[in-house]
Amino acid sequence: MSAGAVLMGAVVRTTTWLTPRYILDPLGHFDLDPCAAPGWPTADTHYILPTDGLRQPWEGRVWLNPPYGAETWRWLAMLADHGSGTALIFARTDVAGFVRTVWERAHSVLFIHGRIRFNLASGKESANSGGAPSCLVSYSPLDTDYLAASGLGTLVYPPAMTASDEPDVLDFREPA
């Protein structure tokens, strides 16, 4: 998008937002990043534009910082289908895509404390924080273990999880 994005009131002329190391490092080793940026190591294998990561094979544990906007949900649906990995997205809990791909399909969600200051394509930290709160979404028990140990925020289990999936989680749904 040539007009750029608005971050905390500042217009920024880029669509490349790199995940800061302080978020990536506690999450362990990833095998694939299907929407990676050049020069920013996140996994063993990187799909970088013009390669379409949605059309490539996904194997192993996936790191996903998808393009933000309406297409975010296509990427999260692919990760949910894959079943192993973690995604970093805005915590837009009120939108249908979040309900379909997170609340109904994720293993856990970690709401990050504070707003993220992403890194620019140069690797330098942005002067402004993201325009919304962020969360990490896990699609496997292993990824949930990494989120729980990360110290990055508050971990919750989506309503789709049941007591048999995670026995020490309270279920706040209404009885049927």
BELJO-V265966 format. One record per residue. N is the residue number from 1. PHI is phi in radians with two decimals (* if undefined). BURIAL is I if it has 16 or more other ideal C-beta (glycine too) atoms within 10 Angstrom, else O. D_FIRST is the distance of its C-alpha to the first C-alpha in Angstrom with 2 decimals. Layout:
BEGIN
N/PHI/BURIAL/D_FIRST
N/PHI/BURIAL/D_FIRST
END
This chain:
BEGIN
1/*/O/0.00
2/-1.23/O/3.78
3/-1.29/O/5.61
4/1.48/O/5.71
5/-2.20/I/8.06
6/-1.80/O/11.68
7/-2.07/I/14.33
8/0.79/O/17.85
9/1.53/O/17.30
10/-1.83/O/15.50
11/-1.43/O/12.07
12/-2.06/I/10.65
13/-1.64/O/8.25
14/-2.71/O/7.44
15/-2.07/O/6.53
16/-1.76/O/10.11
17/-2.18/I/12.80
18/-1.50/I/16.21
19/-1.23/I/19.12
20/-1.10/O/21.86
21/-1.05/O/25.13
22/-1.12/O/27.12
23/-1.58/I/25.50
24/-1.15/I/25.59
25/-1.00/O/29.07
26/-1.26/O/31.14
27/-1.59/I/29.72
28/1.45/O/31.60
29/-1.46/O/31.01
30/-2.05/I/28.32
31/-1.52/O/28.76
32/-2.50/I/25.23
33/-2.14/I/21.59
34/-1.37/I/19.78
35/-2.40/I/16.21
36/-1.43/I/17.20
37/-1.99/I/15.83
38/-1.05/O/18.10
39/1.35/O/20.90
40/-2.23/I/20.77
41/-1.18/O/23.70
42/-2.26/I/23.57
43/-2.77/I/25.79
44/-1.16/O/28.16
45/-2.06/I/25.83
46/-2.13/I/22.09
47/-1.77/I/19.85
48/-2.11/O/17.00
49/-0.90/O/14.35
50/-1.52/O/15.12
51/-1.18/O/17.83
52/-1.53/O/17.13
53/-1.08/I/18.78
54/-1.29/O/19.56
55/-1.79/O/21.74
56/-1.74/O/23.57
57/-1.23/O/26.72
58/-1.92/I/26.61
59/-2.37/O/29.70
60/1.31/O/31.01
61/-1.46/I/29.44
62/-1.87/I/25.63
63/-1.77/I/23.24
64/-2.38/I/19.99
65/-2.00/I/17.07
66/-1.31/I/14.81
67/-1.01/I/11.12
68/-1.53/I/11.30
69/2.19/O/11.31
70/-1.04/O/13.46
71/-1.34/O/13.51
72/-0.90/I/15.07
73/-1.23/I/18.38
74/-1.10/O/18.60
75/-1.13/I/18.46
76/-1.17/I/21.03
77/-1.08/O/23.22
78/-1.11/I/23.35
79/-1.14/I/24.36
80/-1.08/I/26.91
81/-1.11/O/28.33
82/-1.14/I/28.56
83/1.50/O/30.42
84/-2.65/I/30.06
85/2.73/I/27.34
86/-2.33/I/25.41
87/-2.09/I/21.91
88/-1.93/I/20.14
89/-2.45/I/18.31
90/-1.21/I/18.21
91/-1.46/I/21.66
92/-1.60/I/20.83
93/-1.15/O/24.39
94/-1.61/O/24.48
95/-1.80/O/22.15
96/-1.02/O/23.55
97/-1.07/I/21.41
98/-1.13/I/22.85
99/-1.07/O/26.29
100/-1.17/O/26.12
101/-1.77/I/24.70
102/-1.97/I/26.03
103/-1.02/O/29.05
104/-1.58/O/30.42
105/-2.34/I/29.77
106/-1.35/I/29.29
107/-1.43/I/32.25
108/-2.78/I/31.30
109/-2.37/I/28.66
110/-1.94/I/28.69
111/-1.48/O/27.34
112/-1.28/I/26.44
113/-1.30/O/28.38
114/1.42/O/26.26
115/-1.59/O/22.54
116/-1.40/I/20.91
117/-1.78/I/19.81
118/-1.19/I/17.45
119/-1.65/I/17.62
120/-1.38/O/15.06
121/-0.98/O/14.66
122/-1.27/O/17.81
123/1.70/O/19.69
124/-1.28/O/20.32
125/-1.17/O/20.23
126/-1.12/I/17.72
127/-1.27/O/19.67
128/-2.12/I/18.44
129/-1.50/I/18.83
130/-1.05/I/16.55
131/-1.38/O/16.20
132/-2.78/O/18.64
133/-1.14/I/21.52
134/-2.10/I/21.08
135/-2.50/I/23.41
136/-1.87/I/24.47
137/-2.00/I/25.48
138/-1.79/I/28.35
139/-2.10/I/29.43
140/-2.78/I/32.80
141/-1.03/O/35.80
142/-1.08/O/35.20
143/-1.12/I/31.68
144/-1.09/I/33.22
145/-1.03/O/35.85
146/-1.12/I/33.33
147/-1.07/I/31.56
148/-1.07/O/35.01
149/-1.55/O/35.99
150/-1.26/I/32.79
151/1.27/O/33.68
152/-1.56/I/30.04
153/3.04/I/30.62
154/-1.90/O/32.41
155/-1.64/I/32.82
156/-2.29/O/33.35
157/-1.90/I/34.24
158/-1.08/I/32.62
159/-0.99/O/35.05
160/-1.16/O/34.93
161/-1.25/I/36.87
162/-2.04/O/40.63
163/-1.03/O/43.52
164/-1.26/O/44.44
165/-1.32/O/41.06
166/-2.54/O/41.30
167/-1.11/O/44.81
168/-1.76/O/44.39
169/-1.84/O/41.55
170/-1.33/O/42.50
171/-1.89/O/41.60
172/-1.67/O/40.93
173/-1.25/O/40.64
174/-1.19/O/43.30
175/-1.10/O/46.19
176/-1.28/O/46.20
END
